[in-house]
Amino acid sequence: MYGYRDYARRRSVGFRCPYFGYRPKVEEYPAQYQNHPQNPPPTYIPKMPQVTVGTNTINICTDKYTYLWLNNGDAFWAYIVYIGTQSISGWRYERGVWRQFGVNLSQIKSFLCV
């Protein structure tokens, strides 16, 4: 037999949590942002600048190669395609391959656009 969750998955509205109501649908990337950059990022690792991270400051890095330093110690080249009010998303370069990623602005320690 089908349980409550199986029935909710088959409905087009989405899963309805009995406590919080309907779960909002996830917004998908626009079609123009589905393709990753054709070239690899620069081969050097820049020095970390002291930058205040916010929506207005990282806005200039849209559609550019950007080196990101995160609070957890990770650092990588990225190609940012979307900047929201609290997060960014785009493509992360690791092991010679571009992969989609997303990160909250509060997790970014510093960044540098090229």
WOVENUR-V602849 format. One record per residue. N is the residue number from 1. BURIAL is # if it has 16 or more other C-alpha atoms within 10 Angstrom, else .. D_LAST is the distance of its C-alpha to the last C-alpha in Angstrom with 2 decimals. Layout:
n=N burial=BURIAL d_last=D_LAST
n=N burial=BURIAL d_last=D_LAST
//
This chain:
n=1 burial=. d_last=56.84
n=2 burial=. d_last=53.69
n=3 burial=. d_last=52.59
n=4 burial=. d_last=50.90
n=5 burial=. d_last=47.37
n=6 burial=. d_last=48.09
n=7 burial=. d_last=49.46
n=8 burial=. d_last=46.46
n=9 burial=. d_last=44.04
n=10 burial=. d_last=46.04
n=11 burial=. d_last=45.94
n=12 burial=. d_last=43.25
n=13 burial=. d_last=42.65
n=14 burial=. d_last=41.24
n=15 burial=# d_last=42.55
n=16 burial=# d_last=44.57
n=17 burial=. d_last=44.58
n=18 burial=. d_last=47.99
n=19 burial=. d_last=46.51
n=20 burial=. d_last=43.38
n=21 burial=. d_last=44.08
n=22 burial=. d_last=41.95
n=23 burial=. d_last=38.56
n=24 burial=. d_last=35.90
n=25 burial=. d_last=34.39
n=26 burial=. d_last=30.77
n=27 burial=. d_last=28.57
n=28 burial=. d_last=27.00
n=29 burial=. d_last=23.67
n=30 burial=. d_last=24.09
n=31 burial=. d_last=24.70
n=32 burial=. d_last=21.60
n=33 burial=. d_last=19.45
n=34 burial=. d_last=21.60
n=35 burial=. d_last=19.82
n=36 burial=# d_last=16.99
n=37 burial=# d_last=14.19
n=38 burial=. d_last=16.00
n=39 burial=. d_last=13.76
n=40 burial=. d_last=12.78
n=41 burial=# d_last=9.34
n=42 burial=. d_last=8.64
n=43 burial=. d_last=11.82
n=44 burial=. d_last=11.13
n=45 burial=. d_last=11.14
n=46 burial=. d_last=9.60
n=47 burial=. d_last=12.26
n=48 burial=. d_last=12.86
n=49 burial=. d_last=12.83
n=50 burial=. d_last=15.79
n=51 burial=. d_last=14.72
n=52 burial=. d_last=17.30
n=53 burial=. d_last=16.38
n=54 burial=. d_last=17.86
n=55 burial=. d_last=17.74
n=56 burial=. d_last=17.07
n=57 burial=. d_last=14.21
n=58 burial=# d_last=12.24
n=59 burial=. d_last=13.25
n=60 burial=. d_last=10.36
n=61 burial=# d_last=8.17
n=62 burial=# d_last=10.74
n=63 burial=# d_last=10.26
n=64 burial=# d_last=6.51
n=65 burial=# d_last=5.51
n=66 burial=# d_last=6.05
n=67 burial=# d_last=8.07
n=68 burial=# d_last=11.38
n=69 burial=# d_last=14.38
n=70 burial=# d_last=17.63
n=71 burial=. d_last=20.94
n=72 burial=. d_last=22.76
n=73 burial=. d_last=20.84
n=74 burial=. d_last=18.70
n=75 burial=# d_last=15.09
n=76 burial=. d_last=13.13
n=77 burial=# d_last=10.20
n=78 burial=# d_last=10.57
n=79 burial=# d_last=10.27
n=80 burial=# d_last=11.77
n=81 burial=# d_last=14.45
n=82 burial=# d_last=16.87
n=83 burial=# d_last=17.02
n=84 burial=. d_last=20.60
n=85 burial=. d_last=22.46
n=86 burial=. d_last=22.40
n=87 burial=# d_last=20.11
n=88 burial=# d_last=17.07
n=89 burial=# d_last=17.23
n=90 burial=# d_last=15.55
n=91 burial=# d_last=15.04
n=92 burial=# d_last=14.79
n=93 burial=# d_last=14.59
n=94 burial=. d_last=17.63
n=95 burial=. d_last=19.99
n=96 burial=. d_last=18.65
n=97 burial=. d_last=19.09
n=98 burial=# d_last=17.20
n=99 burial=. d_last=19.21
n=100 burial=. d_last=19.40
n=101 burial=. d_last=19.03
n=102 burial=. d_last=19.53
n=103 burial=. d_last=19.46
n=104 burial=. d_last=20.94
n=105 burial=# d_last=19.06
n=106 burial=. d_last=21.69
n=107 burial=. d_last=20.63
n=108 burial=# d_last=17.07
n=109 burial=# d_last=17.24
n=110 burial=# d_last=13.73
n=111 burial=# d_last=10.08
n=112 burial=# d_last=6.64
n=113 burial=# d_last=3.80
n=114 burial=. d_last=0.00
//
